[in-house]
Amino acid sequence: MAEIIFEINNGIAFVTLNRPEKLNAFNRPMALLLQEKLTACKDAAVRCVYLTGTGKGFCAGQDLEEIPDPTGPGMNRILKEQFNPIIIQLQQLQKPVVAAVNGVAAGAGANIALACDIVVAHEQATFIQAFSKIGLIPDSGGTYFLPRLIGYQKAMALMMLGDKVSATEACTMGMIYKIFQAGEFETASKQLANTLAAMPTQALAYIKQALQTSADQTLEKQLALEDELQQKAAATHDFKEGVAAFMQKRAPHFKGH
């Protein structure tokens, strides 16, 4: 059984974590395979990435059975070679990445979701910074993304206490974008990906770049970056198409470049 299900359809790369018997917890082969599939998402045919899980879980983080294995990778290699590259890949992809959190997202699984650009959740999904429960600190970018999303105080409490956060709570505190009810989750989350895949992909990539930079930037430098990226966006086919469609009072047909 493939630990990652991968399919490109109508401009969307569907990436599905597939160890349902382990709530899609990562072992080394699965983590390395995900890196391989995220690299494949650089293809120009891919205009949006849709990341989800099979079964009851989105991802339970690291498979703890791999930790005490004397022949295993060890904590140092797990982070440097397995999880950290995944986080970097998600952030550097020049197209939107949707995390469709179908169930529990715990530990590194929660933080992989938060590293995506737009996070939506099944109404019964939960998010848990489970690290402190076993004497670890949050990794996989959690200490970077979570306080930026919900603020220092809330992030500190969730990380220290390891509270289980419901989808409703996560949405209310700004951790995620939207919740979908059980009967509409798959259809609605995939429709979101379809919408993004039909949009001007370069402009979305520039939005992603600008927002990633803004938190650590002065206003003057951010204005300069906006100017730089706007000039690049204005030189694209899709900008010309968007203006033409507006003037002609018709729907635009973006090509992603």
C-alpha positions as a Markdown table, in Angstrom:
| # | Residue | x | y | z |
|---|---|---|---|---|
| 1 | Met | 0.0 | 0.0 | 0.0 |
| 2 | Ala | 1.4 | 3.4 | -1.0 |
| 3 | Glu | 2.0 | 5.6 | 2.0 |
| 4 | Ile | 1.3 | 8.7 | -0.1 |
| 5 | Ile | -1.4 | 8.7 | -2.7 |
| 6 | Phe | -0.6 | 11.2 | -5.5 |
| 7 | Glu | -2.7 | 12.4 | -8.4 |
| 8 | Ile | -2.7 | 15.4 | -10.7 |
| 9 | Asn | -6.1 | 16.3 | -12.0 |
| 10 | Asn | -7.4 | 19.6 | -13.6 |
| 11 | Gly | -4.4 | 21.5 | -12.3 |
| 12 | Ile | -4.6 | 20.2 | -8.8 |
| 13 | Ala | -2.1 | 17.9 | -7.2 |
| 14 | Phe | -4.0 | 15.7 | -4.7 |
| 15 | Val | -1.6 | 14.5 | -2.0 |
| 16 | Thr | -3.1 | 12.1 | 0.5 |
| 17 | Leu | -1.3 | 10.8 | 3.6 |
| 18 | Asn | -2.1 | 7.1 | 3.6 |
| 19 | Arg | -1.3 | 5.2 | 6.8 |
| 20 | Pro | -4.8 | 5.2 | 8.2 |
| 21 | Glu | -4.0 | 2.4 | 10.7 |
| 22 | Lys | -1.5 | 4.8 | 12.3 |
| 23 | Leu | -3.7 | 7.9 | 11.9 |
| 24 | Asn | -1.3 | 8.8 | 9.1 |
| 25 | Ala | 1.7 | 9.1 | 11.5 |
| 26 | Phe | 5.0 | 9.5 | 9.6 |
| 27 | Asn | 7.7 | 6.9 | 9.5 |
| 28 | Arg | 10.9 | 7.7 | 7.5 |
| 29 | Pro | 9.8 | 6.1 | 4.2 |
| 30 | Met | 6.5 | 8.1 | 4.3 |
| 31 | Ala | 8.3 | 11.4 | 5.0 |
| 32 | Leu | 10.8 | 10.9 | 2.2 |
| 33 | Leu | 8.0 | 9.9 | -0.2 |
| 34 | Leu | 6.1 | 13.1 | 0.7 |
| 35 | Gln | 9.2 | 15.2 | -0.1 |
| 36 | Glu | 9.4 | 13.4 | -3.5 |
| 37 | Lys | 5.7 | 14.2 | -4.2 |
| 38 | Leu | 6.0 | 17.8 | -3.1 |
| 39 | Thr | 8.9 | 18.2 | -5.5 |
| 40 | Ala | 6.7 | 16.8 | -8.3 |
| 41 | Cys | 4.2 | 19.6 | -7.4 |
| 42 | Lys | 6.7 | 22.2 | -8.9 |
| 43 | Asp | 5.5 | 21.1 | -12.3 |
| 44 | Ala | 3.9 | 23.9 | -14.2 |
| 45 | Ala | 0.8 | 21.8 | -14.7 |
| 46 | Val | 0.1 | 22.0 | -11.0 |
| 47 | Arg | -1.6 | 25.2 | -10.0 |
| 48 | Cys | -2.8 | 24.2 | -6.6 |
| 49 | Val | -1.8 | 21.5 | -4.0 |
| 50 | Tyr | -4.5 | 19.7 | -1.9 |
| 51 | Leu | -3.1 | 17.9 | 1.1 |
| 52 | Thr | -5.3 | 15.6 | 3.2 |
| 53 | Gly | -5.3 | 12.2 | 5.0 |
| 54 | Thr | -7.2 | 8.9 | 4.7 |
| 55 | Gly | -9.3 | 7.5 | 7.5 |
| 56 | Lys | -10.1 | 9.2 | 10.8 |
| 57 | Gly | -6.9 | 11.2 | 11.0 |
| 58 | Phe | -5.2 | 14.0 | 9.0 |
| 59 | Cys | -1.8 | 13.2 | 10.6 |
| 60 | Ala | -0.7 | 12.1 | 14.1 |
| 61 | Gly | 2.8 | 13.4 | 13.6 |
| 62 | Gln | 5.8 | 11.1 | 14.1 |
| 63 | Asp | 5.3 | 7.4 | 14.5 |
| 64 | Leu | 6.7 | 7.0 | 18.0 |
| 65 | Glu | 7.6 | 3.3 | 17.3 |
| 66 | Glu | 10.4 | 4.6 | 15.1 |
| 67 | Ile | 12.0 | 6.6 | 18.0 |
| 68 | Pro | 13.5 | 3.8 | 20.2 |
| 69 | Asp | 14.5 | 1.6 | 17.2 |
| 70 | Pro | 18.4 | 1.4 | 17.4 |
| 71 | Thr | 18.5 | 1.1 | 13.6 |
| 72 | Gly | 16.1 | 4.0 | 13.1 |
| 73 | Pro | 17.0 | 7.6 | 12.1 |
| 74 | Gly | 17.0 | 9.1 | 15.6 |
| 75 | Met | 15.5 | 12.4 | 16.6 |
| 76 | Asn | 18.3 | 14.5 | 14.9 |
| 77 | Arg | 17.8 | 12.9 | 11.5 |
| 78 | Ile | 14.0 | 12.8 | 11.9 |
| 79 | Leu | 13.9 | 16.6 | 12.1 |
| 80 | Lys | 16.7 | 17.5 | 9.7 |
| 81 | Glu | 16.0 | 14.9 | 7.0 |
| 82 | Gln | 12.2 | 14.2 | 7.4 |
| 83 | Phe | 10.1 | 17.1 | 8.8 |
| 84 | Asn | 12.1 | 20.3 | 8.2 |
| 85 | Pro | 12.5 | 19.7 | 4.5 |
| 86 | Ile | 8.7 | 19.1 | 4.2 |
| 87 | Ile | 8.0 | 22.5 | 5.9 |
| 88 | Ile | 10.4 | 24.3 | 3.7 |
| 89 | Gln | 8.9 | 22.7 | 0.6 |
| 90 | Leu | 5.4 | 23.7 | 1.6 |
| 91 | Gln | 6.5 | 27.3 | 2.1 |
| 92 | Gln | 8.6 | 27.5 | -1.1 |
| 93 | Leu | 6.0 | 26.1 | -3.5 |
| 94 | Gln | 5.1 | 28.9 | -5.9 |
| 95 | Lys | 1.4 | 28.0 | -5.8 |
| 96 | Pro | -1.3 | 27.8 | -3.1 |
| 97 | Val | -1.3 | 24.8 | -0.8 |
| 98 | Val | -4.6 | 23.8 | 0.8 |
| 99 | Ala | -4.6 | 21.6 | 3.9 |
| 100 | Ala | -7.9 | 19.8 | 4.2 |
| 101 | Val | -7.8 | 18.5 | 7.8 |
| 102 | Asn | -10.2 | 15.6 | 7.9 |
| 103 | Gly | -9.5 | 14.4 | 11.4 |
| 104 | Val | -7.0 | 14.7 | 14.2 |
| 105 | Ala | -3.9 | 16.7 | 13.5 |
| 106 | Ala | -1.4 | 16.2 | 16.3 |
| 107 | Gly | 2.2 | 17.1 | 16.9 |
| 108 | Ala | 4.1 | 17.5 | 13.6 |
| 109 | Gly | 0.9 | 16.7 | 11.8 |
| 110 | Ala | -0.7 | 19.8 | 13.2 |
| 111 | Asn | 2.3 | 21.9 | 12.3 |
| 112 | Ile | 2.5 | 20.5 | 8.8 |
| 113 | Ala | -1.1 | 21.7 | 8.3 |
| 114 | Leu | -0.3 | 25.1 | 9.7 |
| 115 | Ala | 2.6 | 25.4 | 7.3 |
| 116 | Cys | 0.1 | 25.3 | 4.4 |
| 117 | Asp | -1.4 | 28.4 | 2.9 |
| 118 | Ile | -5.1 | 27.8 | 3.5 |
| 119 | Val | -6.3 | 25.4 | 6.2 |
| 120 | Val | -9.8 | 24.1 | 6.3 |
| 121 | Ala | -11.1 | 21.5 | 8.6 |
| 122 | His | -13.8 | 18.8 | 9.0 |
| 123 | Glu | -16.2 | 19.8 | 11.8 |
| 124 | Gln | -14.9 | 16.9 | 13.9 |
| 125 | Ala | -11.2 | 17.6 | 13.3 |
| 126 | Thr | -8.9 | 18.5 | 16.2 |
| 127 | Phe | -5.5 | 20.2 | 16.6 |
| 128 | Ile | -3.1 | 19.2 | 19.3 |
| 129 | Gln | 0.4 | 20.4 | 20.2 |
| 130 | Ala | 1.1 | 17.1 | 21.8 |
| 131 | Phe | 4.8 | 17.5 | 22.3 |
| 132 | Ser | 4.9 | 18.5 | 25.9 |
| 133 | Lys | 3.0 | 15.3 | 26.9 |
| 134 | Ile | 6.1 | 13.3 | 26.0 |
| 135 | Gly | 8.7 | 15.7 | 27.1 |
| 136 | Leu | 9.5 | 17.4 | 23.8 |
| 137 | Ile | 9.1 | 20.9 | 22.3 |
| 138 | Pro | 6.9 | 21.7 | 19.3 |
| 139 | Asp | 8.8 | 21.3 | 16.0 |
| 140 | Ser | 8.1 | 21.2 | 12.3 |
| 141 | Gly | 7.7 | 25.0 | 12.4 |
| 142 | Gly | 5.1 | 25.1 | 15.2 |
| 143 | Thr | 6.9 | 27.7 | 17.2 |
| 144 | Tyr | 7.1 | 29.9 | 14.1 |
| 145 | Phe | 3.6 | 29.5 | 12.7 |
| 146 | Leu | 1.3 | 29.2 | 15.7 |
| 147 | Pro | 2.2 | 32.4 | 17.5 |
| 148 | Arg | 1.9 | 34.3 | 14.2 |
| 149 | Leu | -1.5 | 32.9 | 13.7 |
| 150 | Ile | -3.1 | 33.2 | 17.1 |
| 151 | Gly | -0.7 | 35.3 | 19.2 |
| 152 | Tyr | 2.1 | 34.6 | 21.7 |
| 153 | Gln | 0.0 | 34.0 | 24.9 |
| 154 | Lys | -2.5 | 31.6 | 23.3 |
| 155 | Ala | 0.3 | 29.7 | 21.5 |
| 156 | Met | 2.4 | 29.4 | 24.7 |
| 157 | Ala | -0.6 | 27.9 | 26.6 |
| 158 | Leu | -1.5 | 25.5 | 23.9 |
| 159 | Met | 2.1 | 24.3 | 23.5 |
| 160 | Met | 2.8 | 24.0 | 27.3 |
| 161 | Leu | -0.6 | 22.4 | 28.2 |
| 162 | Gly | -1.1 | 20.3 | 25.1 |
| 163 | Asp | -4.8 | 21.2 | 24.9 |
| 164 | Lys | -7.0 | 19.5 | 22.3 |
| 165 | Val | -8.4 | 22.3 | 20.1 |
| 166 | Ser | -11.7 | 21.7 | 18.3 |
| 167 | Ala | -12.2 | 22.8 | 14.7 |
| 168 | Thr | -14.6 | 25.4 | 15.9 |
| 169 | Glu | -12.1 | 26.8 | 18.5 |
| 170 | Ala | -9.3 | 26.7 | 15.9 |
| 171 | Cys | -11.4 | 28.8 | 13.5 |
| 172 | Thr | -12.5 | 31.2 | 16.2 |
| 173 | Met | -8.9 | 31.9 | 17.3 |
| 174 | Gly | -7.7 | 32.4 | 13.7 |
| 175 | Met | -5.7 | 29.2 | 13.5 |
| 176 | Ile | -7.6 | 28.0 | 10.4 |
| 177 | Tyr | -9.6 | 29.6 | 7.6 |
| 178 | Lys | -12.9 | 27.7 | 7.6 |
| 179 | Ile | -14.8 | 24.6 | 8.9 |
| 180 | Phe | -17.0 | 22.4 | 6.7 |
| 181 | Gln | -19.7 | 20.2 | 8.0 |
| 182 | Ala | -19.3 | 16.4 | 7.7 |
| 183 | Gly | -21.6 | 16.0 | 4.6 |
| 184 | Glu | -19.9 | 18.7 | 2.6 |
| 185 | Phe | -16.2 | 18.6 | 3.8 |
| 186 | Glu | -14.7 | 16.7 | 0.8 |
| 187 | Thr | -16.8 | 18.5 | -1.9 |
| 188 | Ala | -16.4 | 21.9 | -0.4 |
| 189 | Ser | -12.6 | 21.6 | 0.3 |
| 190 | Lys | -12.0 | 20.3 | -3.2 |
| 191 | Gln | -14.0 | 23.1 | -4.6 |
| 192 | Leu | -11.8 | 25.6 | -2.8 |
| 193 | Ala | -8.8 | 23.9 | -4.5 |
| 194 | Asn | -10.6 | 24.1 | -7.9 |
| 195 | Thr | -11.2 | 27.8 | -7.4 |
| 196 | Leu | -7.5 | 28.4 | -6.6 |
| 197 | Ala | -6.3 | 26.3 | -9.5 |
| 198 | Ala | -8.4 | 28.5 | -11.9 |
| 199 | Met | -7.0 | 31.7 | -10.6 |
| 200 | Pro | -3.8 | 33.6 | -11.8 |
| 201 | Thr | -1.2 | 31.4 | -10.3 |
| 202 | Gln | 1.7 | 33.8 | -10.5 |
| 203 | Ala | -0.3 | 36.5 | -8.6 |
| 204 | Leu | -1.1 | 33.9 | -5.9 |
| 205 | Ala | 2.6 | 33.0 | -5.7 |
| 206 | Tyr | 3.5 | 36.7 | -5.3 |
| 207 | Ile | 0.9 | 37.1 | -2.5 |
| 208 | Lys | 2.4 | 34.1 | -0.7 |
| 209 | Gln | 5.9 | 35.6 | -1.0 |
| 210 | Ala | 4.7 | 39.0 | 0.2 |
| 211 | Leu | 2.9 | 37.7 | 3.3 |
| 212 | Gln | 5.7 | 35.4 | 4.2 |
| 213 | Thr | 8.1 | 38.4 | 4.3 |
| 214 | Ser | 5.8 | 40.9 | 6.0 |
| 215 | Ala | 6.1 | 39.8 | 9.6 |
| 216 | Asp | 9.8 | 40.5 | 9.8 |
| 217 | Gln | 10.0 | 43.5 | 7.5 |
| 218 | Thr | 9.9 | 47.3 | 7.9 |
| 219 | Leu | 7.0 | 49.1 | 6.3 |
| 220 | Glu | 9.4 | 50.8 | 3.8 |
| 221 | Lys | 11.0 | 47.5 | 2.8 |
| 222 | Gln | 7.5 | 45.9 | 2.5 |
| 223 | Leu | 6.3 | 48.7 | 0.3 |
| 224 | Ala | 9.4 | 48.2 | -1.9 |
| 225 | Leu | 8.7 | 44.5 | -2.1 |
| 226 | Glu | 5.1 | 45.2 | -3.1 |
| 227 | Asp | 6.2 | 47.4 | -5.8 |
| 228 | Glu | 8.7 | 44.8 | -7.1 |
| 229 | Leu | 6.1 | 42.0 | -7.1 |
| 230 | Gln | 3.4 | 44.2 | -8.5 |
| 231 | Gln | 5.6 | 45.0 | -11.6 |
| 232 | Lys | 6.2 | 41.2 | -12.0 |
| 233 | Ala | 2.4 | 40.5 | -11.7 |
| 234 | Ala | 1.6 | 43.3 | -14.2 |
| 235 | Ala | 3.9 | 41.6 | -16.8 |
| 236 | Thr | 2.0 | 38.3 | -16.7 |
| 237 | His | -0.5 | 37.0 | -19.3 |
| 238 | Asp | -3.1 | 36.6 | -16.6 |
| 239 | Phe | -3.0 | 40.3 | -15.6 |
| 240 | Lys | -3.7 | 41.3 | -19.3 |
| 241 | Glu | -6.4 | 38.7 | -19.4 |
| 242 | Gly | -8.0 | 39.9 | -16.2 |
| 243 | Val | -8.1 | 43.5 | -17.4 |
| 244 | Ala | -9.5 | 42.4 | -20.8 |
| 245 | Ala | -12.2 | 40.3 | -19.2 |
| 246 | Phe | -13.2 | 43.2 | -16.9 |
| 247 | Met | -13.4 | 45.6 | -19.8 |
| 248 | Gln | -15.3 | 43.1 | -21.9 |
| 249 | Lys | -17.6 | 42.2 | -19.1 |
| 250 | Arg | -16.9 | 38.5 | -19.3 |
| 251 | Ala | -15.3 | 35.8 | -17.1 |
| 252 | Pro | -11.5 | 35.7 | -17.3 |
| 253 | His | -9.7 | 32.5 | -18.5 |
| 254 | Phe | -6.4 | 32.5 | -16.6 |
| 255 | Lys | -3.6 | 30.3 | -17.7 |
| 256 | Gly | -1.4 | 30.4 | -14.6 |
| 257 | His | 1.4 | 32.5 | -16.2 |
